[in-house]
Amino acid sequence: MDCDAFYASVEKRDRPELADKPVIIGGGRRGVVSTCCYIARIRGVRSAMPMFKALELCPDAVVIKGRMDLYVEVSKQVRALMEELTPAIEPLSLDEAFLDLTGTARLHGAPPAVMLARLTRRMRDEIGITGSIGLSHNKFLAKIASDLDKPRGFSVIGRAETEDFLAPQAVGIIWGVGIVGQEALKKAGINTIADLKRWDRADLSRRFGSMGERLWHLARGQDRRSVNARRPVKSISKETTFHENTADQGTLDGHLWRLSEQVSDRAKAKEMAGRVVTLKLKRADFSTITRRHALSDPTQMADRIYREARSLLDATGNTGPARLIGVGISDLVPGDQADRGGDLLDPNAGRRHEAERATDAIRARFGKDAIQKGRALR
């Protein structure tokens, strides 16, 4: 199940006057498009497109800054409806998930197709957004089916018709085969799934390595991956794109703290901690700098994440104005393993951590804006 233009749909739900207008979710002219409604997509606007280019294609678009807290809440409402059908749910993002409905027909007294139609109707009536369904006998085909007739699509690929359906499709329909992959296949004379299927399995593996083995199976509609309801989170990160490129250290520092605090909040909410802190910078020419540092022990504290990220920023030197900055943690472990020991090189770290925990308690009671650090106001 894939929600239709999720962020934009939520905004149109809350502002009915936008129903027939092109809506773009994202930052100012210096940012990028997070997502957009289908009216804007008809004009050529796409996710991750620079905002200035999107507004050239669609100058009458209504640009709205995203409200992530709201989107998370709506996503939870959709998830609650899905959980009434099956506990076997593997989320791919806030607005998309695989559901395994094997064996649920007897429980619900209706086949999966009927239950999914009821799900999308309830999403529309109770939550005010729409979604598209792809129903098939494995994840590969279900994903393809969900994209066939958006928005408000409902497509089924049956087991018996799988190979006939796939044969004329371009290889780009395969999830994970992007522009580079398509070019590599094209050089080998492979443009469609039928072309791919004519290749010998060993020859595909020799030519394309592990990707060739995967493509041999997918060309036949074979995918043994199960729906994993406990897919582990590999990293937690946040980033922001500036309205104007900046090299001002005070501005960068303020954003660095706010992002570190947001990463920390998510880590604490998920009861996780990270052993590696990552800094991401995108420069004015769109080149990206990424720096990482492995910690002696995992952390979920905003203060420590910020200090490590700040050290990484200082170590990058003068890289010129930045258009984006991001912070993240990875190599995640359970939260009860975090911040156990002291820091002999920083004897004040323990006091700062106690202050942070007290701050968390105040924010939990009075709201997240009840108390802030001065550097967050830069």
N, C-alpha and C positions, 0 to 999 in steps of 0.2 A: 504494500500500500504506500503510495507516494502522494502527499498533499500537493495540491495545485498552487504554484507560486505562493508558497506558504506565508512568508512575511507580508507580502503585498496583499494577500487575501485577508489576513488579520486586520491590516490597516483599513481596507475597504469595508470590512464588516463593521468597524467602529466608526467609520466616516462614510455613510451611504452616499454622500454627494460626490464621492470619488468613483462610484461604480462604473461609469463610462469613460473615465479618464485614464491616460497612461500614468502608471505609478512606478517610481523607482525608489528602492530602499538603498541608502548609502550615504556617504559623506558629502562634503561640498565639491566644488569643481575640481579640487586637487585629489579627491578620493577615488574609489572604485565602486562599481555597482555590486552590491551584495546580492540582490535579486530584483526582479521586476515582474510586473503583471504581464499577461499575454498580449494586451494591447500594445505595450511597449516592445514586446518581443517581435510582433509583426513588423515594427519599424526597424528591426535589426539590433535592438539592445540585447545584450547578453550579460550574464553574471561575470564578474571579474574584469569587465571592460572599464577603462578609465572613464571617469565621470564626464570629462569635457567632451569625449568622443560620443558618449551616450546622448548628451544634450545637443550635439550637432545633428544626430540622427533623429532625435525626438525633442525638439525645443520646447514643446508645450507640456512636457512631462511634469508631474508633481513629484518633487524629490522630498523624501521623508527620512529623517534619521531613525535608524532602527531602535526598537524597544525590546532588547533581548530578554529582559525579565518577563515581559508579557508573552513573548514567543515561547519561552520555556514553560510558562504556566499553561498555555493553550496546548502545547505538546503533551503535557501531563494529562490533560483532559482527553486527548485523542488516545493516548496510551491506555487510559482506564477503560475506554470502550473496547479496545482491542483485547484487553485482558479478560473481558467477559466472554470472548470466543475461545481463547487458548492461552496457556501460560508460556508457550514456546514462541517467544517474540525476540527477534534479533534486530535492535535499532541500528540503522546506518547513520542517522543524523536526527535532528529534532523532528523532521517532517517525513521520514521514510523508514520503513521497517519490513523485514521478512516475517511472515507468520506461518507456522507449520500447523495445518488444520487436519493432519492425519488422524483418523479415528474420532473426529468430533461430530460426525453426522448423527450418530445415535444419541449423543449427549444433547444436541440442540434440536433434534427432530427435523433437520433440513440439511441439504448438501452444502459444501463450502461456498459454491457460487451464490446461493441464496443468502447465506450468512454475511458474505462480503458486501452484497448489494444492500443489505440492511445496515451494515456498518457505515457505508458512505452516506446513506440516507440520514442516519442518526448524527453523523458529523455535520451534515448540512443543517438539520433541524435544531439540534441541541447546542452546537458549538458555533455554527455559522460559517464554516469553511467547507471546501470540497476536496475530494481526493480521487486518484485514479488507481484502478486495480489491475494487477497482472496475475493471472492464475495459471499455474502449470505444475508439472511433476518434479521440477527441480528449481534451484535458485537462479541459475543462469537464464532459463527460459522465462521464469516469473518476472525477472528484472526487465527483460526485453519486452514482454507483454505489457508491463505497466507504462512503458513509454510510447506505445503504438498509437494511442488515440487520445492523448491529453489535450485539454483538460476534461475532467469528468469522464475519463475513459474506463472501459471495462473490457479487457481482452483475455481470451483463453487460448492457450496452445496445448492441445491434447497430445498424449503420447503417440498415438497412431499417425498424427499429421506432422510430427516434429520435423522430420528430415525434409519433407516436401516444402514446409514453411521456410526452413533455413536456406535451402539451396540457392535461391535467387538473391538472397540478402547480401549487401556489401559487407566486407570483413569489418568495417568500422562499427557495425552493430554489436560486435563483441565487446563486452564490458572490459575496459582496461587496454584496448587497442586504440591508442590515440593517433595523432597525425604522424608521428615518427614511426610508429609500428606499421601504420598503413603504407607508408612510403617503402619500408623495408620489404613488406609483403608484395607490393606492386612490382618492385625490381625482380622478384622471383616469379612474376606472372600471376600472382594471386590477387584477384580483385573481389571475388565473391566467395561465399561459403562453399559453393559447388567446386570452384577452383581449388580451394583448400582441401576439400574432401578427396580430390584426385591424387593428392600427394601420399606417398608411402610414409608410414609412421616413423621409420628409422631415418628417412631422408629429411623429414621435417625436424627431427631432433638434432640431426647433424647440422642443419642449416641455421636453426634458430634456438638451439639449446633447450632449456626447460620450457621456454615459451612454446616451442614447437610441439612438445608433448601435450601441453595444455590445449593448444589449438586443435590437435588431432581429435581429442575427446569432444571438445565443444562443437566442432564441425558436425558431429554426429548427435548433438544434443545431449551429451553425457556430462553430468555434473554430480559428483557424489558428496559434495559438501552438505553437511546438515545445518539446520537452523540452530545457532548457538545463542541461547538466552543469556549466557554468562561470558560473552566476549570481553576479554580484559581491556581496560583503558590503558593505552601505552604512554600517553603524555597529556599534560594539561598546559594550555598556553592561551595568551591573549595578545592582541596587537591593535594598533591604531594607526590610521593614515591621517596625516596633517592636511589642513586646508591649504597651507603654503609650506614649501620646503623650508626647513630650519636647521641651523647649526648652533643655535643658542643653547648653551649647556644647561641653563636654568630651566628652559622649556623641556628639554629632553629628560632632565632629572625628574621634573614633576610628573611627566608621563610614565617614566620608569617606575616611580613609586606607585602610582595608581594601578598600573598593569600588574606589578608584583602583588599588590593587595588583592586584586581580582583573582589572580592565580591562586594565592593563598586561600582565599575564601572558598573557591571551588574545591581545592584539595582538602580543606577541613570538612566541607559538606560531604565529600565522597569518602572521608576518613582514609585519605591516602597521603603519601609523602614521596618526594623525589630525591634521587641521589645525584642527578645532573641538572644544572641550571643552564639555560640557553638564552642567548641574546640574538635578536634578529634586527638588522638594519637594511632598509631599502633606500638606495641613494637616488638622486635626482635623475640619473640616467637609467633607472630601473634595475641596475645591478644590485645584487643582494649579498650582504656580509652576514655570516652566521658564526658565532663563537660559543663554545661550550666549556663548562668546567665541572669536573666530578668532585663531589663533596666527600669529606671524611666519613660523614654519616648523613642519612636522609633528613630532609626538612620539609615542613609545611608552613613555616613562619614567614610572614611577609617581610619582616626586617631582614632576615637572612637571605631570602631570595633577592631582595632589592640590593643588598650590599654586594652579593656575588655578581649580579647583573651590572651594577655600577662599575665594579672592577673590570669586567669584560669591556664595558663601554670605554673606560679610560684607556684600556690597552689597545683599542683599535686605532687610537691616534686621530689625526685630522683627516677624515674621509670625505669632507665636504658636506653640504646640506643634505639632510635626510628627508624623505617623504613618508617613511613608515618606520615605526619601532615596535618590537614585540619581545615578550618575555615568556619563558616556559620552563617546566620541569619535566623530567622523564626518568626512566629506570625506576618506575613506581613500586612502592612497597606499602603494606598496611600502615595506617596512621599511628598505631601504637608503637611503631619502631622509630618514630621521628623525634629528633631533638632531645635525645636522652642524656648525652654527655655535655660537659661544659667545654669552653674553648679557652685553652691556656693562653692563646695569643690575644684574646679579647675578653678580659675579665668582666666587662659590663654587659656581655651578651645575655647572661641569665636574667639580669634586671630588665633588659629591654623585652625579653620574651614574656616575663611576668606582666609587664605593662601591656603587651599586646593581647595577652589572654584576658586581662581586665577590660581592655578596649572592646574585645569581641563580646564580652558579657553585656557591656553597655549598649552596643549596637544591636545585639539580639533583643534587648528589652525595649529600646527607644527608637530603633530604626538605624539603617546603615549610615545615615548622614549625621547621626547624633554627635559623633566625635571624629575629628580628622586631624592628620598631621599637617603642619604648616607647609611642608614641601608639596603636599597634594594641591595646594591652591595656586601654584605657579602656573 
